[in-house]
Amino acid sequence: MHALPPFKRVVTGHDAAGQAVVALAGPTPNNFPLKAVPGTLFHEVWNSTGSPAPLDNGDDPTAKPLQLSPGPLGSLIRVVDIPPDSVQNQVSAEDAAAAFAEIGEARAGTGTADSKHKLMHRTETLDYGIVTEGEVWLVLDGEEIHLKRGDIVVQRGTNHAWSNRTEAMARMVFILLDGRYVPELAEVLP
């Protein structure tokens, strides 16, 4: 497995006169390697806790424990490095469950012994996922689709997993928005 290239986070703000300035620039300071799934790394870029999001010169909101989903009416953007399945396949069912507990949302994990992927999960969020490095397969309940760099997934609260079937690391950028299932769909979800 080769290491993925570093990237820079740039956060803007305003000075005392209202002029646009660079408030922060450099690598993401809050990164979370998953103990339960070696090689997986969450780079927390930014998040908001409401909508409309406050536009201020506040502190970095990523300086907190990792949380898979945004809070009520919130949003988040993160970069996730995804190791090859040859690494992920070493993860036991217990480790897969532990991975979701480790990222603050134990109930999100839906994987079972007969699941298509051990790391199947569902969150009540609208997610935009962009492949920036490598290749991944989006695994759904009844089908899969191969994704390459530049491909974009709009994931609307579905049960899914990300499978890296190559021997190279993959990277995706995710933007998550708090969501709610419409009543008709909520009634039929397991």
C-alpha positions, 0 to 999 in steps of 0.5 A: 500500500502506498501512502496517499499525498497530504492535502492542505485545509484553508479556512477563511474569515474576516479581520476587524475591518471586515476584510477577507483573510486566511484564518487557518491554513495547513494540514487538518489538525484533527485526524482519527485512525480507526483502531478497529479497521487499520489503515482507515483514517478520518481527516476532519475538515470542518463542521457546523452545528445548525442551519443556517450555519453561523459565519463567524471567526470562531474556533475550529469546530473539529477539535472534539471526538470523532462523530460519524454523523453531524448533529441536528441541522448540522453538516460536516466535511471530512476526508476518509482514507480507505485501505484495501479489502485485503486489510479490511477483510481481516476485521472480525464482525466484532471489530466492525461493530467496534468501528462504529462505536469508535466513531460515536455511532454504534447503532449505524452498523448494520453488518451481520454474518451474511451481509455483503460487507462487514462494514455495512451501515446506515445513517439518517443523513444526506451524503455527498461522496467524491472519490479523489484517489484510487477506486472503490465499490459502493456496496448496497443491499442488492447491487454494487457500483464501481467508482473511480477518481472524480466519481460522485455519489449522492447517498440518501440514508441507504444501507451501504459500505465502501469496498476497496478491491485494489491493493492501493489506498483509496481516498474519498471526500464526504460532505454529510448533512443531517437528514430525516426519512420521510414517513413512508420510507421510515415505515419500511426500513428495517 
